Amino acid sequence: MVGKPRITVIGAGAFGGWTALFLLRRGAQVVLLDAWGPGNSRSSSGGETRVLRCTYGPNQPYSRMAARATRLWKEHEERWGRQLVHRTGVLWMARAGSDEFERGSLHCLREASVAYEELSVGEITKRWPQINMEGVGWGIYEPEAGCLLARMACQTVLDGFRAEGGEYKQDAVLPSDLERGAKDGLSLADGSKLAADQYVFACGPWMGKLFPDTIGDKIRSTKQDVFFFGTPAGDARFSEENLPAWADHSDPFIYGIPGNQGRGFKIADDSRGYEFDPDLGERFVSMEALKKLREYLGFRFPAMRNAPLLETRVCQYENTPDRHFIIDRHPEEANIWLVGGGSKHGPALGEMIAELVMQGRDPDPLFRLARFGT
Ligand SMILES: Cc1cc2nc3c(=O)[nH]c(=O)nc-3n(C[C@H](O)[C@H](O)[C@H](O)COP(=O)(O)OP(=O)(O)OC[C@H]3O[C@@H](n4cnc5c(N)ncnc54)[C@H](O)[C@@H]3O)c2cc1C
């Protein structure tokens, strides 16, 4: 194994799993670590489903990245013989008169060669009469978008990584003094040390705990409640065959995913919740949020009025102050990479991060820590 760079990736979520896989393919000897396993219920990737879309507003690199991620998911579904993305389409509902985000998205969608339709309220109502379009001005429909089986996807990426020769270890890196580097390796919870030439920390909402000085509250973890409601018996209007994943971009911003492998009609408010500790936070949904979403559900999907609540989830967003990713080297320790603040662009991100790490190149300034003035 002489000559192969030894790289340890910490965190097997959406960011870390794919980064480890692409580093392996670029010729590194890779160890992937995770404290509780890929897509575990504490992690931000640990939900059943996530919306996979390319509509991200004006002047941003995410439409292109999401388009690349969508292609890579497809390639890997074929490669692994497993469906991970349900191509339900995504309907983005814009408010008349405050639709800069959507207007600005169209140019980026075209640039990224993403298939989309601009739909009037009439056209949306014709296609999906089960949606009450009151207050909506128009919509963007991405037919090739949909929802990702998030937890399963993380586990499948790990299987692929191992099948290609990667080493996985379920263990936790102790946060002891990581700010001063890992000269004699990482200290693990099992008492052992793990040494490598380079380290990529992709620990999502834990990044601030592991690097309190360098990251600290530059990645804030917020509580996000998710609800699954029961659809009427035998009523296929709310199945993924007959309704796309959707986003109602008003205030609050509510989104939902039909189907969910029989779990029911998923709905959630995108507004950031209060600060949440991914280790110790108790994962109860708020009754107030439930009441609000029930009212909304009855308004936007009248046939779902009084629908029973079947399941709930509590997860956490990891937000950076400007909502852009963090992809950068540690300011003092050049062989430590810090990546997070994200979303489900996993494969495209992993591909990009692996290239940066293996070629020792600088990341896009948009993702660098220097933008926070540190
Ligand atoms: C409710 C909700 C809905 C969302 N919806 C969408 C959506 O529709 N579309 C979208 O694109 N994105 C969505 N996101 C965001 C997206 O899911 C996350 O941004 C993404 O999953 C983050 O992945 P990650 O790998 O950075 O973090 P994580 O998945 O949290 O992975 C970090 C991993 O690090 C491990 N770890 C932590 N500390 C240690 C340690 N000391 N040692 C070893 N391992 C450690 C953890 O076990 C964990 O597995 C949503 C998020 C939430 C919470």
Ligand as a Chemical Component Dictionary entry (heavy atoms), coordinates in Angstrom:
data_LIG
# 
_chem_comp.id                   LIG 
_chem_comp.type                 NON-POLYMER 
_chem_comp.pdbx_formal_charge   0 
_chem_comp.three_letter_code    LIG 
# 
loop_
_chem_comp_atom.comp_id 
_chem_comp_atom.atom_id 
_chem_comp_atom.alt_atom_id 
_chem_comp_atom.type_symbol 
_chem_comp_atom.charge 
_chem_comp_atom.model_Cartn_x 
_chem_comp_atom.model_Cartn_y 
_chem_comp_atom.model_Cartn_z 
_chem_comp_atom.pdbx_ordinal 
LIG C1  C1  C 0 -36.231 17.730 8.574  1  
LIG C2  C2  C 0 -35.204 17.906 7.500  2  
LIG C3  C3  C 0 -35.593 17.967 6.181  3  
LIG C4  C4  C 0 -34.636 18.141 5.191  4  
LIG N1  N1  N 0 -35.070 18.169 3.923  5  
LIG C5  C5  C 0 -34.151 18.268 2.943  6  
LIG C6  C6  C 0 -34.582 18.196 1.599  7  
LIG O1  O1  O 0 -35.763 18.017 1.335  8  
LIG N2  N2  N 0 -33.637 18.287 0.636  9  
LIG C7  C7  C 0 -32.311 18.455 0.951  10 
LIG O2  O2  O 0 -31.500 18.563 0.028  11 
LIG N3  N3  N 0 -31.859 18.515 2.224  12 
LIG C8  C8  C 0 -32.765 18.416 3.207  13 
LIG N4  N4  N 0 -32.347 18.433 4.489  14 
LIG C9  C9  C 0 -30.922 18.680 4.792  15 
LIG C10 C10 C 0 -30.096 17.419 4.652  16 
LIG O3  O3  O 0 -30.769 16.301 5.090  17 
LIG C11 C11 C 0 -28.799 17.611 5.432  18 
LIG O4  O4  O 0 -28.221 18.831 5.109  19 
LIG C12 C12 C 0 -27.793 16.503 5.153  20 
LIG O5  O5  O 0 -28.366 15.288 5.397  21 
LIG C13 C13 C 0 -26.569 16.731 6.014  22 
LIG O6  O6  O 0 -25.697 15.649 5.856  23 
LIG P1  P1  P 0 -24.336 15.601 6.673  24 
LIG O7  O7  O 0 -23.593 14.441 6.137  25 
LIG O8  O8  O 0 -23.674 16.940 6.655  26 
LIG O9  O9  O 0 -24.768 15.399 8.208  27 
LIG P2  P2  P 0 -25.293 14.108 8.958  28 
LIG O10 O10 O 0 -26.196 13.318 8.138  29 
LIG O11 O11 O 0 -25.769 14.555 10.276 30 
LIG O12 O12 O 0 -23.968 13.208 9.133  31 
LIG C14 C14 C 0 -23.019 13.484 10.105 32 
LIG C15 C15 C 0 -22.552 12.142 10.668 33 
LIG O13 O13 O 0 -21.450 12.382 11.539 34 
LIG C16 C16 C 0 -21.497 11.411 12.564 35 
LIG N5  N5  N 0 -20.704 11.935 13.680 36 
LIG C17 C17 C 0 -20.951 13.069 14.397 37 
LIG N6  N6  N 0 -19.992 13.242 15.344 38 
LIG C18 C18 C 0 -19.121 12.195 15.209 39 
LIG C19 C19 C 0 -17.910 11.814 15.886 40 
LIG N7  N7  N 0 -17.413 12.529 16.903 41 
LIG N8  N8  N 0 -17.285 10.677 15.488 42 
LIG C20 C20 C 0 -17.792 9.919  14.471 43 
LIG N9  N9  N 0 -18.931 10.238 13.781 44 
LIG C21 C21 C 0 -19.570 11.359 14.141 45 
LIG C22 C22 C 0 -22.985 11.254 12.881 46 
LIG O14 O14 O 0 -23.283 9.992  13.437 47 
LIG C23 C23 C 0 -23.620 11.426 11.494 48 
LIG O15 O15 O 0 -23.931 10.195 10.891 49 
LIG C24 C24 C 0 -33.267 18.255 5.512  50 
LIG C25 C25 C 0 -32.855 18.162 6.842  51 
LIG C26 C26 C 0 -33.808 17.996 7.830  52 
LIG C27 C27 C 0 -33.353 17.925 9.240  53 
# 
loop_
_chem_comp_bond.comp_id 
_chem_comp_bond.atom_id_1 
_chem_comp_bond.atom_id_2 
_chem_comp_bond.value_order 
_chem_comp_bond.pdbx_ordinal 
LIG C1  C2  SING 1  
LIG C2  C3  SING 2  
LIG C2  C26 DOUB 3  
LIG C3  C4  DOUB 4  
LIG C4  N1  SING 5  
LIG C4  C24 SING 6  
LIG N1  C5  DOUB 7  
LIG C5  C6  SING 8  
LIG C5  C8  SING 9  
LIG C6  O1  DOUB 10 
LIG C6  N2  SING 11 
LIG N2  C7  SING 12 
LIG C7  O2  DOUB 13 
LIG C7  N3  SING 14 
LIG N3  C8  DOUB 15 
LIG C8  N4  SING 16 
LIG N4  C9  SING 17 
LIG N4  C24 SING 18 
LIG C9  C10 SING 19 
LIG C10 O3  SING 20 
LIG C10 C11 SING 21 
LIG C11 O4  SING 22 
LIG C11 C12 SING 23 
LIG C12 O5  SING 24 
LIG C12 C13 SING 25 
LIG C13 O6  SING 26 
LIG O6  P1  SING 27 
LIG P1  O7  DOUB 28 
LIG P1  O8  SING 29 
LIG P1  O9  SING 30 
LIG O9  P2  SING 31 
LIG P2  O10 DOUB 32 
LIG P2  O11 SING 33 
LIG P2  O12 SING 34 
LIG O12 C14 SING 35 
LIG C14 C15 SING 36 
LIG C15 O13 SING 37 
LIG C15 C23 SING 38 
LIG O13 C16 SING 39 
LIG C16 N5  SING 40 
LIG C16 C22 SING 41 
LIG N5  C17 SING 42 
LIG N5  C21 SING 43 
LIG C17 N6  DOUB 44 
LIG N6  C18 SING 45 
LIG C18 C19 SING 46 
LIG C18 C21 DOUB 47 
LIG C19 N7  SING 48 
LIG C19 N8  DOUB 49 
LIG N8  C20 SING 50 
LIG C20 N9  DOUB 51 
LIG N9  C21 SING 52 
LIG C22 O14 SING 53 
LIG C22 C23 SING 54 
LIG C23 O15 SING 55 
LIG C24 C25 DOUB 56 
LIG C25 C26 SING 57 
LIG C26 C27 SING 58 
# 
